[in-house]
Amino acid sequence: MRLGALVTETCELVSLGLLRSCRVQMNLQTTDDWVQADPTQLKQVVINLLINACDAMDGKGAITLTVGLRQVPAANGEPSPVNLPPGHYLSLSVLDDGPGIPEDDLPRVFEPFFTTKPQEKGTGLGLSVVQGIVSRHHGAITVRNQPGAGACFEVLLPSSGTVGALLAPTPTPARKGARHLLYAEDDERVRDAWSILLQRQGWVVTPVCDGEEAWDRFQVNPDLWDLVLTDFSMPRLNGLQLAQRIRSTSAPPPMVLISAHVSDTDALKLDAVGFAAVVQKPVESEDLLKVLNEAVESHAADGPNGRGR
């Protein structure tokens, strides 16, 4: 696959509101950008780094993504910041113009669960997940930092042909006590983007492409789910029909509907089903996260009427 094409495609997700008011600038320095990689996992790397950069600037500022070539060790004899075999590598750098990372925190940024954000803003899993994905692709990630002048994360991946077959991907273990979310959305780009964002916030997300698949997954283990998030308009089984089936079970979890348009007639039907919330598209990430967390907490506080987990 071509790294530049994937990065360009992933940056289109900014239209979904994930990066708030940040501006994204692309700098593609090479067309020789073929890599052997899992595109879904590399999308996760790019989106994690974009959201981190956005958060560092509090949602306002410029993010510059650069795709170029690097040689390890450097041709000029400079020491390499990474422990990689000699060869040609593709470089993806994500530069923000925020305040930078405090020097005391810099050595710990890739540690699992380490975060400088408030508890409700993140789990600290994002960069450790990124590092794991990059490592499984025989690459490395570094960070350069200037306090007061932004931070730059650089991912190095072997250019195609430098390394043979990749190691088989291994799943990232879910953190203890994580909330399980069943997410039904037929738009693949929207589904991927929100799934990654929610995973960064500590949710264990099972994404499905329509209501019928969601119902099949739900029936396998009805007690697993802490929340169901569903789009309204989907093929085979829409969000309302899915909610009606789930509501008919013995101990349904809370459900949240997200939709671009709901008619007055549909709104009455939604009220009858008993959604915990109905969210209008487009929605800011912080607003959706707040709604989801409140739905789960309210359901747990219901005592005998909720599962209280």
C-alpha positions in Angstrom: 0.0 0.0 0.0 1.0 3.6 -0.4 1.5 5.5 2.9 0.8 8.9 1.4 -2.6 7.8 0.0 -3.6 6.3 3.4 -2.6 9.4 5.3 -4.5 11.6 2.8 -7.6 9.5 3.1 -7.4 9.4 6.8 -7.1 13.2 7.0 -10.5 13.4 5.3 -12.0 12.2 8.7 -11.4 15.8 10.0 -14.7 16.6 8.4 -16.4 14.4 11.0 -15.5 16.9 13.7 -12.9 14.8 15.4 -10.3 17.5 15.2 -12.6 20.4 16.2 -11.1 23.7 14.9 -7.6 22.4 14.0 -6.2 22.9 10.6 -4.4 20.0 8.9 -1.6 20.6 6.4 -0.2 17.9 4.2 3.4 17.7 3.0 4.0 14.7 0.7 7.8 14.8 -0.1 8.0 11.5 -2.0 6.0 9.3 -4.3 8.2 6.3 -3.5 6.0 5.5 -0.5 5.1 1.8 -0.7 5.0 -0.1 2.5 3.9 -3.6 3.6 1.3 -2.8 6.2 -2.2 -3.4 7.6 -4.2 -0.4 6.5 -6.7 -0.5 9.3 -3.9 -0.5 11.9 -2.0 2.3 10.2 -5.2 4.4 10.1 -5.4 3.9 13.8 -1.9 5.2 14.2 -2.6 8.3 12.1 -5.9 9.1 13.8 -4.4 8.6 17.3 -1.5 11.0 16.5 -3.9 13.6 14.9 -6.2 13.5 18.0 -3.2 13.8 20.3 -2.0 16.8 18.4 -5.4 18.4 18.5 -5.8 17.8 22.2 -2.3 19.3 22.8 -3.6 22.6 21.2 -7.0 22.5 22.9 -8.7 22.1 19.6 -7.2 25.1 17.9 -4.0 25.4 15.8 -2.2 23.8 12.9 -1.1 20.2 12.5 1.4 19.4 9.8 1.7 15.8 8.5 4.8 15.0 6.4 5.6 11.8 4.5 9.2 11.5 3.4 12.2 9.1 3.1 14.8 8.4 5.8 18.0 6.4 5.7 19.1 4.5 8.9 21.9 5.2 9.8 21.8 8.7 8.3 24.0 9.3 5.3 25.8 12.2 7.0 26.9 9.9 9.9 24.6 11.5 12.5 23.6 9.0 15.3 20.2 7.5 14.8 17.5 8.2 17.4 16.0 4.8 16.8 17.3 1.2 17.2 16.5 -0.1 13.7 18.4 -2.3 11.2 20.2 -0.3 8.5 18.0 0.4 5.5 15.5 2.8 3.8 12.5 3.9 5.8 9.4 5.9 5.2 8.8 8.7 7.7 5.5 10.0 8.8 5.8 13.0 11.1 2.9 14.7 12.9 3.8 18.2 14.1 1.7 20.5 16.3 2.2 24.1 17.3 1.0 23.6 20.9 2.9 24.1 24.2 5.0 21.0 23.9 5.4 18.2 26.4 6.9 18.9 29.8 10.5 17.5 30.0 9.7 15.4 33.0 6.9 13.7 31.1 8.8 13.1 27.9 10.4 9.7 28.8 7.0 8.3 29.8 4.7 9.3 26.9 4.6 5.8 25.5 3.9 4.1 28.8 0.5 2.4 29.0 -2.1 4.4 31.1 0.3 7.3 31.5 -1.5 10.6 30.6 -1.3 14.2 31.4 -5.0 14.7 30.7 -7.8 14.7 33.3 -9.3 11.3 34.0 -12.5 12.0 32.0 -10.4 13.1 28.9 -8.4 9.9 28.3 -6.8 6.7 29.5 -3.3 7.2 28.3 -3.6 4.1 26.0 -3.3 6.0 22.7 0.5 6.3 22.3 1.2 2.9 23.8 -1.3 1.4 21.2 0.5 3.4 18.4 3.9 2.2 19.6 2.7 -1.5 19.6 1.3 -1.2 16.1 4.5 0.4 14.7 6.7 -2.2 16.4 4.7 -5.0 14.9 5.4 -3.4 11.5 9.1 -3.5 12.2 9.2 0.2 12.7 9.8 2.7 15.4 8.3 6.0 16.8 10.1 8.9 18.3 9.1 12.3 19.7 11.0 15.6 19.4 9.9 18.3 21.7 10.3 22.0 22.2 8.4 23.2 25.3 6.4 26.2 24.3 6.8 25.5 20.6 5.1 22.2 20.0 5.9 18.5 19.7 6.6 16.3 16.7 6.0 12.5 16.6 7.8 10.6 13.8 6.9 7.1 12.7 9.5 5.2 10.7 8.4 2.1 8.7 10.5 0.0 6.4 10.0 0.9 2.8 8.5 -2.0 0.7 11.1 -4.7 0.2 13.4 -3.7 3.1 11.7 -6.3 5.4 9.9 -9.5 4.4 6.8 -10.8 5.9 5.4 -8.9 8.8 4.7 -10.4 12.2 1.1 -11.5 12.7 -0.8 -8.7 14.5 -1.7 -9.5 18.1 -4.7 -7.9 19.9 -4.2 -5.2 22.4 -5.6 -6.5 25.8 -8.5 -4.6 27.2 -8.0 -2.8 30.4 -9.6 -4.2 33.5 -13.1 -2.8 34.0 -13.4 -1.4 30.5 -16.9 -0.8 29.2 -18.1 -2.8 26.3 -19.8 -1.0 23.5 -21.7 -2.5 20.5 -21.6 0.1 17.7 -23.7 -0.2 14.6 -22.9 2.2 11.7 -23.1 1.4 7.9 -20.6 4.2 6.8 -17.2 2.5 7.1 -15.2 5.8 7.5 -17.5 7.1 10.2 -17.4 3.6 11.9 -13.6 3.4 11.9 -13.1 7.0 13.1 -15.5 6.8 16.1 -14.4 3.3 17.0 -10.8 4.4 17.3 -11.7 7.5 19.3 -13.8 5.5 21.7 -11.1 2.9 22.1 -8.7 5.6 23.0 -11.1 6.6 25.8 -11.0 3.1 27.3 -14.1 1.6 25.7 -14.0 -2.0 24.2 -15.7 -1.4 20.9 -17.3 -4.0 18.7 -18.1 -2.2 15.4 -20.7 -3.8 13.0 -22.0 -2.6 9.6 -25.7 -2.7 10.2 -28.5 -3.5 12.6 -28.8 -7.2 11.6 -25.2 -7.9 12.4 -25.5 -5.9 15.6 -28.5 -8.1 16.7 -26.5 -11.3 15.8 -23.6 -10.1 18.0 -25.9 -9.0 20.8 -27.6 -12.4 21.1 -24.3 -14.3 21.5 -23.8 -12.7 24.9 -26.5 -10.3 25.9 -24.9 -9.6 29.4 -21.6 -8.4 27.9 -22.8 -5.0 26.6 -22.7 -1.9 28.8 -24.1 0.2 25.9 -25.4 0.0 22.4 -24.7 2.9 20.0 -26.5 2.8 16.7 -27.0 4.9 13.6 -30.7 5.3 12.5 -30.6 4.7 8.8 -29.0 1.3 8.0 -29.7 -1.5 5.5 -31.5 -4.7 6.6 -32.3 -3.5 10.1 -32.4 0.2 11.1 -31.5 1.6 14.5 -35.2 1.8 15.6 -35.8 -1.9 14.7 -32.6 -2.9 16.4 -33.6 -1.1 19.6 -37.0 -2.7 19.6 -35.4 -6.2 19.5 -32.9 -5.4 22.2 -35.6 -3.7 24.4 -37.6 -7.0 24.3 -34.8 -8.9 26.0 -34.8 -9.6 29.8 -32.1 -7.1 30.8 -31.4 -4.6 27.9 -28.4 -2.3 28.2 -28.9 1.5 27.6 -29.0 2.5 24.0 -28.0 5.7 22.3 -29.1 6.7 18.8 -27.0 8.9 16.5 -28.6 10.3 13.4 -28.4 13.1 10.8 -32.1 13.5 10.6 -35.1 12.1 12.6 -38.6 13.0 11.5 -41.4 13.9 13.9 -43.0 10.5 13.3 -39.8 8.7 14.0 -39.1 10.8 17.1 -42.4 9.5 18.6 -41.3 5.9 17.9 -37.9 6.5 19.4 -39.5 7.8 22.6 -41.6 4.7 22.9 -38.5 2.5 22.5 -36.7 4.3 25.4 -33.4 5.4 24.0 -31.2 6.8 26.8 -30.3 9.7 24.4 -30.7 10.7 20.7 -27.7 12.5 19.3 -27.8 14.7 16.2 -25.1 14.4 13.5 -22.6 16.1 13.3 -21.5 15.9 16.9 -18.4 16.9 18.7 -16.4 14.0 20.1 -16.5 15.5 23.7 -20.3 15.8 23.5 -20.8 12.2 22.3 -18.4 10.9 25.0 -20.3 12.8 27.7 -23.6 11.3 26.5 -22.3 7.8 26.4 -20.8 8.0 29.9 -23.9 9.6 31.3 -26.1 6.8 29.8 -24.1 4.1 31.4 -23.8 5.8 34.7 -27.6 6.5 34.8 -28.4 2.9 33.9 -26.1 1.6 36.7 -27.7 4.0 39.2 -31.2 2.6 38.4 -30.5 -0.3 40.8 -32.8 -3.3 40.1 -33.8 -1.8 36.8 -30.2 -1.6 35.6 -27.4 -4.1 35.7 -25.4 -2.1 38.2 -22.1 -3.2 36.9 
